[in-house]
Amino acid sequence: MFRSHNCGELRLSDLNKTVTLSGWVQKIRDKGPIMWIDLRDRYGISQLIFDESKTSKEIILDAKKLGREFVVQITGNIVERTSKNPDLPTGEIEIFVTKLNVLNQSKTPPFTIQNETDGGDEIRMKFRYLDIRRDDIKEKLIFRNKVNHEIRNYLNNINFIDVETPYLIKSTPEGARDFVVPSRMNSGEFYALPQSPQTFKQLLMVGGLDRYFQIVKCFRDEDLRADRQPEFTQIDCEMSFVEQNDVLETFEGLLKHLLKKFKGVTVGPFKRISYQDAVSNYGTDKPDIRFEMKLKNLNECAKHKSFNVFNSSELVVGINVPLGNSFSRKEIDRYTNWVKRPQIGANGLVYCRCNEDGTFKSSVDKFFDNDDLKKWAETTGANKGDLILIMSGKEDVVRTQLGALRLEIAENLGMRKPNEFAPLWVTDFPLLKWDEESKNYHAMHHPFTSPIKEHLDLLKSDPEKVNANAYDLVLNGNEIGGGSIRIHDKKIQSLIFDLLGFSESEAKQQFGFLMNAFEYGAPPHGGIAFGLDRLVAIMGGNEIIRDFIAFPKNNSGRDVMIDSPSTVSDDQLKEINLKSTL
């Protein structure tokens, strides 16, 4: 063994012990006759001391040759520190070094290996193995491991079976582009990497396993939005003989357990709202309900005057910002410019101040009097000292725009507190949406989602009015999980495929294996999949998922550390009968 103890475990109770430690040189403080070195490993930091009056000359000379991130082994005696460091668990002791062995040298790192590093994102990703040495990243990876372990234990304890499903599968339309893998043994044919194990977990239910889970890698070759990864980890689950409420209660229990275990937070029954209410009240299907500021329809009290901007709009909608009257004109202008950015795409913003004396002052006083503005206040629930912000336009667009502004304001006002957790279920999603381009419907969730029982008859007569038996779990404005009760009846599944534009032969070619399985006694079943990366990041108090992934890709889907993706040789292409067009 290269060490008798780790660098984080020694205490004053170990005084006078002879120990051997190994680790990386964190910091060197050379004060002439006395030198101190901070030695770091995964577990913590121990201070080493070298004293010219007591330490051999040879060791002193070797110590003075050390640099940051050198890997060393030392043997020494534990002594009490004269100047103690209360910020370190080992801060009451130091090790008087009697033996020094350099295990490996190090070049000067391209950034400092400490929490407040001077390295930017790109350089840290290029040297990720160095970035992992930083406590900030190391602790996040350790936290992820603990959450992972707790999830497995919880699901095992309620009779879920961990089953591995294949990574090399058949390409199926599940909403995003597949990563495809050519087969050398089957020339001209391709595997696909799974976007999810969806059909396999349904087949496991047909197989009678009853409760399945898997913490599994999934892959989607899509244009990456902020903080997305082309490969990500799901907690994938499926259950037989269940209805929607059974699934919701089971996985509500899992999240409650995790929040209690890791954050010390007790959460009551999760709120449940419909998709329509989420979009109407918050402008999004993944609302952050840690604060109010609900969207309010102002059509009735804002479209009766000569202000054509409102009159020509499909919807006039507003929010009340509590105590927002304290905003300066400069701050209001900043938010106006914020919504005009291409990412939001709004034309502007109307404001109304609710003064302490009961009067109102708006940016459209030319068109609206005090009585009008009072009605705005009553509709939005604004009180003295508040600020009303209003946008107008097409209903489906302007709600999204104002919902984004709601989050931006809440972030700036400190309403989105990282240690406060407000989970909720969003239900009653539309099953299908008409696609004008393809002249077919497309599935809002995926093709295997069951309609709610009450809407089965509408599948043939009015498909767009059908609600899906689907549900999303939202935590602090982030979708962390989604699932549905699945179709287990071949006739209904065939009808869905028909509505989605699949011919009978196409449906058989793509999903014949699943349809065949439904003919052999498929039980009613449903499930859910959680995004582990996102869940861990939120519970870790930092919504940047890359920090909780050991070796993440950048926003272009590249691994800048290993320079991937990359070209392959002509010989490799020849083996699989492919030719480069570049």
N, C-alpha and C positions, 0 to 999 in steps of 0.2 A: 504493500500500500504506500502511496505517495504522501499520505497524511494520516495523522492520528485523530484529528478533529477538523471541523470546517471553520471557516473564518467568521462565522456568525454565532457560534455557540459558547465561546469562552466567557466566564464571568469572574467576579471577585472571589467566588467560592473555589475557583480553580487555582488560587494563588500558590506559587512555588512549584507547580507542575512543569514537567518538561514535555513539550508538545512538538509535533511536526505539522506544518501547514503547507498547502500548495495553493497557488492562485496567480492572479494577474496584478501587476504593479499599477495601482490606481493613481497615487500621488507621491511625490518625493519632496521632502522639506530638508534641505541640507543647510545646517546652521554652523558649519565648520567642524568643531570638535564633536558635535552631536548631530545625528541624522535620523529622521523619522520617515518611514515608508508605510503607506496604507496598502495593505494587501487585500484583494477582493476576490471572492468566488460567488457562486450562486446564492449562498446563504447569508452573506454579509461582508463586513470589513473588520479586519484586525490591524491595529497599529503595531509596527515593528520599530524597535529602537536600536541604534548602533552608537556606541559611546567610545571614542578614541582612547579614553583612559582605561577601559575595561575590555573592549572588543579587539580581537586580533587584527594586526595590520593588514593581513591578507584579506580578511572578510571586509574590512573597511574599503580597501581598494576595489574589490569586486562589487561592492554596493554602489560605489560612486560611478561605476560603468553602466548601471541599470538605467533603463528608460521606461516611459509609459507603455503599458501593455506587455512588458516582458513577462514570461511565465517562469515563476521561481518556486523552489521548495526551500523551506527554512526549518531549522530546529532551534528551539530556544526555551527559555524559562519565563514563566508568567510572573510579572511584577505589577505592583499597583501604580497607576498613573499619578503623577504629581498634579497635572492639570487635566481634570476629568472632562469628558464630553457627554453631556446628558442626552444628546440627540442620537447617540449610537448605543445599541444594546450592549456592545463590548466596550463602551466608553470609559469604564473604570479601570481597565487593565491594558497592558501592552506586553509585547514579547521581546525580551532581551535576546537577540540573535547570537547563537553560538556556532551555527553552521548555515552556509548559504550555497545553494546549487541552482544554477541557471538552467532550466529545462528547455527553454526556447526564447530566442530573441524576437523583437517585433520592430517593424518599421513604425515611424511616427504615424498614428492614425489620421485619416483625413478630416476627422471631427472629434471633438472631445467626448469621451465616454462618461457622460454624466447626464442627469435628467435635463438640466438647462443646457442642452448641447448647441453648438454653433453650426451644426449640419442641417442643410435644407432637405426637403422630402426626397428629391431625386438622388442626392449623394448618399443619403441614409439607405435608400432602397438598393443602390448599387453595392453598398457594403453592408448588407443587411445582417450578416454574421457578426459585425461589430456593433450594429444598432441593438441587437438582441442582448448584448452585454449590459446595456443601460438598464438600471432598475425599472425605469418607466415601462419599457417594453417587456422585460423579463417577467415582471409581476403580472402584466396583462396576460401573458401566455400561461403562467401558472394558474391565474384565475380561471381562464378558459378550461384548463384541465380539470379543475375542481368542479366547475359547473357540469362539464361533460360527464364526469364520474357520478355526480349526484343524480343527473337525469337517468343514467343507466340503472342505478340502484332503485330509483323511484318506480320506473317502468317495470323492472324485473319483479319488484315486490307486489305489483298489481297484475301479475300473470302475462305480461307482454313477453314475446319471444323475439330475440334478436336474430334476424335472418339476413344474410348477405345476398343481394341480387346482382345480376351481371352488369358489368360496365360496357361490354361490347354487345350492343343490341341493334334492333331494327329502327331505322329512321321513321318517326311518327310525328304528325303535326300537333304540337302541344303549346303553340303560341310564340315560340322563338326559333331561330335557326339552330340546327344541329351542328355540332362538330362531327365531321365524318372521318372515318378511318378506313383506308383501303385494305383489302384482304389480299395477301400474296397467294394464299392457297386456293382462293376462289376468285380468279382473275376477273376484273371488271365489276366486281361487287364490293360493297362498302358496309361496314358497321357504322353505327352512330353512338356517340357517348350520351348517356341518359340526361335529359333535362330534369327528370325525376323518375323514380322507380314505379310510376303510376300503375301501369298495367300489371306489373309483376306482383305488387302488393294486393291488387284485386284478385289475381290468380291464387295467391296464398290464402285468401279468404275462401275461394272456391275449394281450395285444398283442405279446408277445415282447421287451419291453425288458429283461427278465432281472434287472436290479438298479436299483431306484429309491430316491431319497430326496428329502425336502423338509423344510425348516425352515419350519413352517407354523402359522398361527393356528388355534386350535380354540375352540369355543364351547359352553358347557353352562349352561342356565338352571336351576340347582339351588340349593337352600339352601346357603349358603356355610358350610363349617366354617372353623376357624381357619386363616388364611393360605392360603386358596384364592382363585382369581380366576375370574370368569365367562368371561373370555377368557384363553387361555394359549397357550404356544408348544410345539409338539412337534417333535422330530427323528423324522420318520416314514420308515420304511424297509420295503422288501419285496424278496424274492429268489425266484428260480425254481430248480427242480430241487435243492431242499435238504431235508434232514431237520433235526430239532431241534438236533442237535449242531453242524451247520454254522452255523446262526444264532447259537447261543451262542458259538462260538469267534470268529466274525467280530466281534461287538459287545463281547465280552470284550476283544478286541484294541483296539477304539476306546477303551474306558474306561481300559485300562492306559496307552495312549498319552497320554491327557489328564492322568492323574494324574502321569505321569512328566514331561510337558512343563510343567505349571503348578504342581505341588506338589513335584517332585523325589522322588516316592515310587515305588519299584518294588514291584509287587504280583505275587505268584505266581499259580498257577492258582486261579480262583475256586471257593470251596466250593459244592457243590450239595446241597440238602436238599429233601425232599418237603414239600408243603403240610401233610400230617398231622404230620410231625416238627416243623415250624416251630411249629404251633399247640400241640402237646403240650409241647415243650421251652421255648417262649418266650411262649406265650399270644397270638401274633400271627402273621400270614402275612408280616410284614415285620420280621424280628428284627434287633436290633442285636447283633452277635456280637463287638464289641470287648472284651467282658467275659463272664464265665461267668454265674453265678446262674441256672442252668437250673431250670425248674419240675419238681418231683418228686412223683409220685403216692404219697400216704401212706395210702391206704385200708387196706392190709394191716396196718399197724402203729398205726393211729389209731382204728379203728372197732370195737375189741373190748372197750372199757370202757363205762361208763354215761354217757358224755358225749353227750347226745342231739343236740347241735348237729352233731357229726361223724356220728353214727350215722344221722341222718335225711337226710344230704346224699348226693348222687350222687357227688361227688368231694371228697376232702380233698387239698389240694395245697400244697406249701411251697417256699420258696427259702432258700438259705443266703447270708447277707450276711457276706462275709469281714471279720473283726475288728469285726463289728457289736456285740459285747458291750460295746463302749465307749459305745454309745448310752445316753443317760440315759433315765429313765422318761418325762420330758417329751418327748423326741424320738420315742420309741415311740408315745406318745399322739398326737403330731402326725401320724404316719403313719396311725394308726388313724382319726383324724378325716378325713384326706385320702381314704382309700378309702370313707368313708361319704358323701362328697359326691355330689350327684345325678349328676354326670358319670360317676362310677364305680359307685355304687349298691350297695356291699357293706354287710353288716350289722355287720362287725367284723373284728378281727385277733387271732390268737393268736400269742404269741411264746414262744420258749424260748432262754434264755441258756446258752451253753456255757462254763462257768467254767474258769479255768486249772488248778484242782485236779482236773479230771475230772468234777466234779459238774454238775448241770443245775438251772436254776431257770426255771419256766414260769409263765404266767398261768393255767394250768389244773392246778396241782399237786394240787388236790383230787381230780382224776379219774385222774391218771397218775403212776406212780412213776418212779424214776430209770432203771430198766431200760427202761421204755417210751420215755422221752425219749432214751435212748442209741440206740434203734432209729431214732428220728427223725433223729438226727445221722448215723447210718450211711447212711440212705437218701438224705439230702440232701447228704452229703459234708462235713458240718460238722466243724470241728476246734476245739480249745481257743481261746477268744477270739472265736468266731464267734457269730452270732445267726440263729436260724431263725424265719421269719415264715410263718404258715399261714393259709389261707383255705379255706372250704368252701361248697358250694352246687351248683347245676346245672353240669354239666361244661362246656358251651359258654360259660357266663357267667363262671364263677369263674376259668377259665384267662385270659380276657381281662382280668379285674379284677386278678389277680395279675401279669400281664404288664405292665399299666400301672404298678403299684407298683414292679416291677423297674426300669423306666426312670426313674421319679421318684427312687428311691434312688441309682441309678447317676449320674444328673445331679448330685445333691447331693454325692456322694462324688468327683466329678471323674473318673469312669470313662469318660465320653463325650467324649473328647478330640477337638477339632475338626481337629487336624492328623494324626490317625490314621485310616486308611481300611480298612474291612473289607467288601468287596463279596461278595455271594453270589447264586446263582441259587436261586429257589424253583420247584419243578416239581411235576408230578402233581396239579394242582388238580382238584377235581370238575368235570365238564362241566356238569351240570345240578343244580338244586335244586328240590324240590317246593314250590309255592306253594299253601297251603291255601285262601287267599282266592279265587284265580282258578281253582283246580282244574287248574292246568297247571304244567309245569316252567318255570323261567326259566334263561337262560344265565348261568353264573357269570362268563364272560369276555365273549363276544358271539356272536351266532348263527352266525358263520362259522368258528368254531374247530373244528378236527378232533378227534375222539376218537383216543386212542392205538390203534394197529392191533390190539393184543391184546384190546381191549374192544369192537370193532365189533359182535360178536355179541350183546353185552349191551344194545345200543341198544333192541331190541324187547322183550327179556325182563326186564331190570332196569336201567333207565336211570340210576338214582341211584348205581349202582356203577361207572359209566363215568368214567374219568379223561380229562381234556382233554390234548391235546398242546400245553399252554400253559406259559408260563414268565414269571416276574417277575425283574427285576434289582433287588436291594435294596442300598442303600449306607448304612451307619451308621443303620439303623432307618428308612430312608425308601425307599419304592418309587420308583425313578427311571425305570423302564422296564418295559414289559410287552408280551408278544406271544404268537404261537402259530403253529403250522402250520395252514394254512387248509384247509377243505374245497374240493376241486376237482372232486368228482363230484356230478352233479345229483341222483342218487338219494339219496345220503346227506344232501345239503342239504335235500331235500324232506322226508325223515324227521325231521330236526332241526326244521324249521318246524312239522311236525305235532305234535311233542312240546311245542313252545312255544305251541301253541294257535292257530296260524294255519290258517285254512281254505285250501283250494287257491286260491280266488279272491283272498283277502287276500294270500297269499304272492306270487301273480302280480302283483297290483297294486303291492305294495311292492318286490319284488325280481325282477320278471320279467326286467329287463334283465340282471341277473347270471346268472340261471338260463339264459337264452338263450345268454349268452357261454360257459357251461360246455359247451354242445353243439358248440362249435367248437374243440375241442382245447385245453382249459385245462391248463397244466402243473402238476405239484405245486409248491406255493409256500408261503412263510411269511414272517413279518416281525416287526417290533417297533417300538414308539414310545417315545421317551424324553421325559420332561418337562424341557425345557431350563431353565425357570425354577428348578426344584428342583435340578437337577444343578449349575447354576452357583452357586446359593446355598450348597450343601454344600461345593463345592470352594473357594468364597470364604470359608469359615470362619464363615458366618452363615446359619442355616437359614430366616431370614425372607425369603421370596421377593420381597415388595414392594420391598425395598431394591435389588433387581437388575432391576426393571422401571421404565422411564422414567416412565410415567404410570399407576400402578396404581389399581384400585378399592378401596374400603374393604370391611369385612366385610358390608356390606349391598348390595354390588354397585354402589355409587354412585361416580361420579367427582365429588368435592366441589369440584374446581377449576373444571370447566366446568358443573357442576350437571346431570349426566346420570345416569339417564334423565330426560326431561322430557316435558311434554305437547306436542302439535302442534296447529296451527290447525284449525278446522273445515273450511277450504278444502282443506287437505291430506288430511284424512280423506275428504272428499267425492270427491276425485280417485280414491281407491282403494276407494270404495263401502263405507266403514266409518263407524260411528257410535259415539261415546263413550257409555258407560253410567255414567260418573262424574257 
